[in-house]
Amino acid sequence: MPPLAVDGPLLTIRRFRSRPLDADALVACGTWSPPLRDVLARAVRARLNILVSGGTGSGKTTTLGALSSFVGPGERIATIEDTAELRLQQPHVVRLEARPPNVEGRGEITLWRLLRNALRMRPDRIVIGEVRGGEALEMLAAMTTGHDGSLSTVHAGSPAEALRRVETLALMADVALPHAAVREQVADALDLVVHQARLADGRRQVVAVSEVVRVAGGAAARDVYTVRDGRPRWRAPLSDRLAARLEAA
């Protein structure tokens, strides 16, 4: 409302599909190819911790929902979101939604508090709609303490930038951890970064998949799949452990 909206009242409508796009629908609309879909399905079944990165409107949440569809029906999933958008089809889903403060500045429930509470719900998987603040540190801790196969999204322009952003967000938790310790935790927690972009013609496409490798400075992203000049290019994983987990799946 004015004066915040300079030219008059503004209304934003976010309208969601009654049925979310599944993995095959994303193949049909060109978000990913059948081979890439199969590799990512293996990654989810192998309980790799996956971070989906991309810019605003690139389709991160849609891809996150499609990745979640590869989770088996016997697993218990806890979803944590600022605004509940995910619609998972598994039978054992616990949905949690953050709450903003009221007009008096009271009653706020943050993603961090919901994440801490979700850890007491015995989830097999934790799906965080998007990390935007200090809850990133709690997410990294959960991924390294028995909650393998967790999924989340983050705003970033590349897989390498996604890792740096997670480091920065974790430092916002204000728990006086040294930067080096946070970098080590990122390297231990994350396995894959799936980067998505909105192309000039409006299509959303997964343009890179990177494995998270440990380097002297902490974590780095090494591409195992990229799209260049409209053609996909593959590289074998550098980590024998990652390759073995994908093969086993």
NORTAZI-V154490 format. One record per pair of residues at least 12 apart in sequence whose ideal C-beta (glycine too) atoms are under 8 Angstrom apart, sorted by sequence separation. I is the first residue (numbers start at 0). J is the second residue. If there is no record, write none. Layout:
# NORTAZI-V154490
I/J + I/J
This chain:
# NORTAZI-V154490
51/63 + 97/109 + 153/165 + 166/178 + 169/181 + 193/205 + 194/206 + 209/221 + 222/234 + 223/235 + 23/36 + 76/89 + 83/96 + 97/110 + 114/127 + 125/138 + 138/151 + 194/207 + 209/222 + 210/223 + 221/234 + 223/236 + 22/36 + 78/92 + 80/94 + 82/96 + 193/207 + 194/208 + 208/222 + 209/223 + 51/66 + 74/89 + 76/91 + 77/92 + 78/93 + 80/95 + 81/96 + 153/168 + 166/181 + 169/184 + 192/207 + 193/208 + 194/209 + 207/222 + 208/223 + 75/91 + 76/92 + 77/93 + 78/94 + 79/95 + 80/96 + 81/97 + 97/113 + 125/141 + 166/182 + 169/185 + 192/208 + 208/224 + 221/237 + 49/66 + 70/87 + 72/89 + 74/91 + 75/92 + 76/93 + 78/95 + 80/97 + 96/113 + 110/127 + 191/208 + 192/209 + 207/224 + 22/40 + 67/85 + 71/89 + 72/90 + 73/91 + 75/93 + 77/95 + 79/97 + 95/113 + 191/209 + 207/225 + 68/87 + 70/89 + 72/91 + 166/185 + 191/210 + 192/211 + 205/224 + 206/225 + 207/226 + 67/87 + 68/88 + 110/130 + 114/134 + 165/185 + 190/210 + 191/211 + 206/226 + 64/85 + 95/116 + 110/131 + 111/132 + 125/146 + 130/151 + 190/211 + 205/226 + 63/85 + 64/86 + 67/89 + 95/117 + 110/132 + 111/133 + 115/137 + 124/146 + 127/149 + 129/151 + 130/152 + 189/211 + 204/226 + 43/66 + 64/87 + 109/132 + 111/134 + 114/137 + 118/141 + 123/146 + 126/149 + 127/150 + 128/151 + 129/152 + 130/153 + 131/154 + 162/185 + 43/67 + 60/84 + 93/117 + 110/134 + 114/138 + 122/146 + 124/148 + 125/149 + 126/150 + 127/151 + 128/152 + 129/153 + 165/189 + 44/69 + 60/85 + 109/134 + 123/148 + 124/149 + 125/150 + 126/151 + 127/152 + 129/154 + 186/211 + 212/237 + 43/69 + 111/137 + 124/150 + 139/165 + 185/211 + 186/212 + 210/236 + 212/238 + 39/66 + 43/70 + 44/71 + 93/120 + 114/141 + 162/189 + 186/213 + 210/237 + 30/58 + 118/146 + 192/220 + 210/238 + 40/69 + 81/110 + 93/122 + 189/218 + 39/69 + 80/110 + 135/165 + 139/169 + 162/192 + 30/61 + 31/62 + 79/110 + 161/192 + 186/217 + 210/241 + 30/62 + 136/168 + 185/217 + 186/218 + 135/168 + 136/169 + 161/194 + 185/218 + 79/113 + 134/168 + 135/169 + 136/170 + 158/192 + 182/216 + 183/217 + 79/114 + 130/165 + 133/168 + 137/172 + 182/217 + 25/61 + 132/168 + 133/169 + 135/171 + 136/172 + 158/194 + 182/218 + 25/62 + 131/168 + 135/172 + 157/194 + 79/117 + 130/168 + 133/171 + 134/172 + 136/174 + 179/217 + 87/126 + 132/171 + 133/172 + 155/194 + 25/65 + 77/117 + 132/172 + 133/173 + 136/176 + 20/61 + 24/65 + 85/126 + 143/184 + 19/61 + 139/181 + 22/65 + 77/120 + 85/128 + 20/64 + 21/65 + 84/128 + 140/184 + 143/187 + 19/64 + 20/65 + 75/120 + 77/122 + 136/181 + 139/184 + 143/188 + 19/65 + 22/68 + 75/121 + 76/122 + 79/125 + 82/128 + 139/185 + 142/188 + 21/68 + 22/69 + 75/122 + 76/123 + 77/124 + 79/126 + 80/127 + 81/128 + 142/189 + 75/123 + 76/124 + 77/125 + 78/126 + 79/127 + 80/128 + 81/129 + 136/184 + 139/187 + 140/188 + 74/123 + 75/124 + 76/125 + 77/126 + 78/127 + 79/128 + 80/129 + 139/188 + 158/207 + 162/211 + 74/124 + 76/126 + 78/128 + 81/131 + 138/188 + 139/189 + 157/207 + 159/209 + 158/209 + 166/217 + 190/241 + 166/218 + 70/124 + 162/218 + 162/219 + 162/220 + 67/126 + 161/220 + 159/219 + 111/172 + 159/220 + 158/220 + 63/126 + 157/220 + 158/222 + 63/128 + 19/85 + 19/86 + 18/86 + 60/128 + 13/82 + 15/84 + 60/129 + 59/129 + 13/84 + 15/86 + 70/148 + 67/150 + 66/150 + 63/150 + 63/151 + 63/152 + 60/152 + 59/152 + 48/142 + 48/147 + 51/150 + 53/152 + 55/154 + 47/147 + 48/148 + 49/149 + 50/150 + 51/151 + 52/152 + 54/154 + 46/147 + 47/148 + 48/149 + 49/150 + 50/151 + 51/152 + 52/153 + 53/154 + 54/155 + 46/148 + 48/150 + 49/151 + 50/152 + 51/153 + 52/154 + 53/155 + 54/156 + 50/153 + 52/155 + 43/148 + 52/157 + 52/158 + 43/150 + 52/160 + 52/161 + 50/161 + 52/164 + 50/165 + 66/193 + 62/193 + 62/195 + 59/195 + 58/195 + 57/195 + 50/189 + 57/196 + 58/197 + 48/188 + 49/189 + 52/192 + 57/197 + 48/189 + 49/190 + 50/191 + 51/192 + 52/193 + 53/194 + 56/197 + 62/203 + 48/190 + 49/191 + 50/192 + 51/193 + 52/194 + 53/195 + 54/196 + 61/203 + 47/190 + 48/191 + 49/192 + 50/193 + 51/194 + 52/195 + 53/196 + 54/197 + 62/205 + 47/191 + 49/193 + 51/195 + 53/197 + 58/203 + 57/203 + 42/190 + 42/191 + 39/193 + 30/195 + 39/208 + 35/205 + 38/208 + 30/202 + 29/202 + 30/203 + 31/204 + 35/208 + 28/202 + 30/204 + 31/205 + 28/203 + 29/204 + 30/205 + 38/224 + 35/224 + 47/241 + 35/231 + 34/231 + 47/244 + 46/244 + 32/231 + 45/244 + 45/245 + 45/247 + 42/245 + 45/248 + 41/245 + 44/248 + 42/248 + 38/245 + 41/248
